[in-house]
Amino acid sequence: MKKKILITGITGFVGSHIADYLIKLKKYKIFGLKRWHLSKLDNIKHIINKIDLFDCDITDPISVQNMISDIKPDIIFHCAAESFVSPSWDHPHRYMSVNYNGTVNLLDALRRINSKCLFHIPGSGEEYGEVTKEDIPINDKTALKPVNPYAVSKIAQDLIGYVYYKSYGLNVIRTRAFNHEGPRREKVFGISSYAYQIARIEKKLQSKVIKVGHIEDKRNFTHVSDIVRAYYLSVKLCKPGELYLVGSENENSVFTFRQALKQLIKMSTVKGITFKEYKPFVRPTNVPRLIGDMSKFSKITKWKPEINFEKILSDTLNYWRERV
């Protein structure tokens, strides 16, 4: 009998790519969660007949308990989250409700049935917040200094996962992934937003001016396909309870958002595109640098990114060209 894998947030960016990856392996029965009143299925319409979907709101403990009891998963990739940083200042309770309470509901449902399920929690580099130049590269011992409610909710999610591992013996796999981009990432995020606007400019749907927020922050970018492969290896090879940082260490993938934007503009079929700061896109606080030391994870899994930065940009731009 095939092992059962549950993907929360299967309709989203990373969740849908995990589903694609697992389907190609042909080794698992795949389940995904959707919310009957909200979920858009665009990202999984091409695989809809290869997965089993459950209606479940992870903020509702009864809904979660019923779902876990029905599926009894062997592995969970917990991708359901409020992940866009900017609204978290105006909706801090919502972010804690989904990212923290939703995780508690899943963990407690597993505890109630004495599950041996491998439960993967994908944390975020945003949890580190204001990191000084002296503290680069970030490692799993670097102090957490969050500067937005989203980051706080992800720290809470990570730590409650550790509590359920330590207190109840649940098999919680903890990772913190640094910036990953690619097709299906919503247009509210930096690189996707630039690509979306360029696609609109190419179809003469907006002026040649791209609206941007703060663009000086520096990141080491990874393609979502490489991150998905890393997540799969984490549940196969990493130890429950331990924390692993995941992302590119390639110096050739380190760019500011300004540099990424300029490269995307060069890829456009339209000449003369410019950009301008748009106040609603500017966050109250910024995270100037997120460059991590991934050696702990790489040593155990032998994982390394295979897709370069140029393809990250071109894949994202071509995705929005098809969508617009």
N, C-alpha and C positions, 0 to 999 in steps of 0.2 A: 504493500500500500504506500502511495506517495505521501511524503510529509506535507503538512498543511501550513502554508504561510499566509499570515494576515498582514495587509498593508493598510494602516490608517492613513487617511489623506491620499488615497490612491488616485483621486481625480486631480491632484495638484501637480506641481512642477517636479519635484524629486520622486514623489510616490508613483507617478505614471511611468517615469523612466526605470524605476526599480521593477515595476511590473513587466515592462518590455524585456529587461535583462533576464528575469526569472523565466519568462515564457520561452525564451530561446534555449534555456538550459534543459527544458522538457523533463524536469525531475520532481516538480512540485505541483500540488493543487493550490491555486491562488485565490484568496478571498480579499475583498476590499470593502471599505466602508464608504457610504455616501449618506448625505442628509436629504431626506425625501423632499424637503421644501426649499433647499438651497443649492445643492450640488449641480455643477455644470459637468457634463460628461465629454466635452470636446477632446480632452487630452487622452481619453481611453476608448474613444469610439472605434478605433481600429482594432482593439483587442476585446471588445465587449463580450464576444461569444467565447472567450478563453478564460474568463474569470467569473467568480461568483460574488455578486454584490449584496451587501447587507445594509439595510437602513439602520443607522445608529448615530446618535448624537453623543459624543464622548463626554460632554458636560453633564449628561444625565446618568447617574450611577445605575439605575435600574435597567436602562437601555443597554449599558455596557455589560452588566452582569449577565443579562439574557443572551447577548451576542457571544460572549466568551464561553458560556456554558454550551451553546449550540455548536460553535465551531471547534472548540478545544484546540487552538493552534499550537504548532510545534515551534514556530518562529514568528515573532511580530517585528515588523519595521514600523516604528511609530513616527510617521511623517505628518500627521495631522497637527497643525499649529497655526496660530496667528503669527505670520513671519515678516510682515512689512513693518519696518521700524517706525516710520513717521506717525501713523495713527496711534501708536501706543501711548503717547503723551495725553491724548484726549480720551483714550479708552483703556486705562490701566487695569480696571477690574475685568474687562473682557479678556485681556491678554493673560491674566492670572487664571481666569476661569477655564480657558481652553488649554493653555500650555501647562499650567500646574494642576488644577483640579481634574482636567481631563486625563492627565497622566496618573494621578492618584486613583481615579476610578478604574483604569485599566489594570494597574498593579494590584489593587485590592481584589478585583474580580479574579485575577490569576491566583492570588493568595487563597481565596475562598475555596478554590477547587484543587489546591495543592499542586498547581501546574509546575512542570519542569521546563516550560517554554523559555526559549531564548528571546529576551526582550531588548531590542536595540533602541537606545535613545540618541538621536542625532542632535547634539548641542551645537552651539554657534561660537565662532571666534568673537562675536560681538560681546560675549560675556566678559572679556578682558578689558574692554573700555579704553580708558586713557593709559596707554602703555608708553613709557618713555623710550627714547632712542637707546638708552643704556640697557633696557630690558628686552631688546630685540636680539635674537629671535625668541618668541614666546615658547615656553614649554609647559608641561602639566603642573609645574610648581609655581608658575607665575601668579602673582596676586590678581584677584578679580576686582576690577574697579569699574563697574557698569555705569553708563551715563544715560541710559534710557530705560523705560519700563519694560520694553521687550526683552532686553538683556537680563533684567532682574527675573523675569518670568522663566527664562531659559535656565538660569542658575538654579532657581527653585525646582524646576523639572529635573535637572541633573541630580541635585542633592537628594530629592525624595526617592529617586531611583536607587541611589546608593543606600539610603535608609532601608528600603525594602530588600535589597540584597543582604545587608548586614543583619537586619532584624529577623527576616523571614526566609532567607536563603534563596530568594528569587534570582534567576539567572539574568541579571541586568548587564547589558553591554553598553558602556558609556563612551561616546565619541564626541569630539568638538571639531566640526568642519569649518574650514576657512572658506573664503569667497568662491562660490561655484556658479557658473553661468551656462547658458545655452538655450536651445529651443524650449518653449512652453513657459519660460519664466515670465511672470506678469509684467506688463508695461509700466508698472509703478516703480520698479527697481531701476537703478542707474543705467547700466548698459542696455537692458531691454527697452527702457524709455527712449534712449538715444536712437536705437535701431528702429523702433516703432515710428518715431517722428521722421527719420530719414525715409522710411518706406512711404509715409504719407507725402513727404515732399516730392519723392520720385513720381507719385501719382497725382501730383498737383492738388493735394487736399489741404495743404497748409503752406504758409510762407517759408522762405528758406532760412528761418531762424529757429534753432532748437532751444527749447526751454530747459534749463538745467538748475540743479541745486548746487550744493557745495561740491567742487570737483577736484580738490587738491589732496584728498585722502589717498593713501598708498596701500595697495593690496597685492597679494600673490594669487593670481587667478587660476582656477582649475575648471576643466570642462565637467559638466554634470555627469556625463557618461563615465568618466574616471572616478568620480565620487561614488557613484552607484556601485561600481566594481569594488571600491574600498569598503563600502558598507557591507557588501556580501561577504567579503573576506573577514570582516570583523566578527561576524556571528559564527564563522567557521573556525577561526584561529585565535581570537582574543579571549582573555580571561574575564569572567563576570566580576563586576565590582571595580575593575581597573579603569583608568581614564586614558584615552588615546586621542591624540591630535591628528587630524586628517587634512591633507591639502598639499599643494605643490610646494616644493622647496627650490624649484628651478628659478635662478635669478633672471632668466630670460622671460619669465611670466610675471615679473614685478612691475607694476605700472600704477600711476595715478589715474583717477577717473578722467582727468583732463586728457591724458595721453591716449586712453582708450577711446574717448570721444573723437579725438583728431584722427585716429586710425580708421574709425568707422566712417567718418566724413570722406576720407580718401577712397574708401571702397564704394562710395556712392556713384551712381551714373550721372548725378547732377553736380554741376560746378557752382561755386560761390556760396555754399552753405556756411552759415555762421552760427554762433550760439550766444545765449544771453542768460544771466541769472534771473530766475523767476522766484520771487519771494515766497510763494506758497510751497515751493519745493525745498526750501532751506530749513534744516532741522535746528532745534534749539541748541543741541550739542552735537559734536562730531567725534568720530574715532579716527585719529590721524594716520595710524599705521597698524596693520595686522599682518605680521610676518611670523610664521611659526616654525618650530623645530619638530619635524615629523618622524625623527629617527626611531623612536620607540615603536611606533606603528609599522614603519617600513621594515625594521629588523625582523619583526615577528611574521609579517605577511608577505614580504618581498614585493610589496606594491609600490608602484611609482606611476605618475601620470604619463599618458602616451599621446595626448592631444595638445598641440601648441596653442599659444594665445591667438594667433591669427585665425585659426580655425574656430576657436571659441567665438570670436567676433563675427566671422563670416556665417557660421551656423545660425547665430542669433539674428543677424540681419536678414538672411534668406528666409528664416521662419516668419518674420514679420512682413516680408515682401509677399509671401503667400497668403498671409492672414488679412492684410489690409485690402 
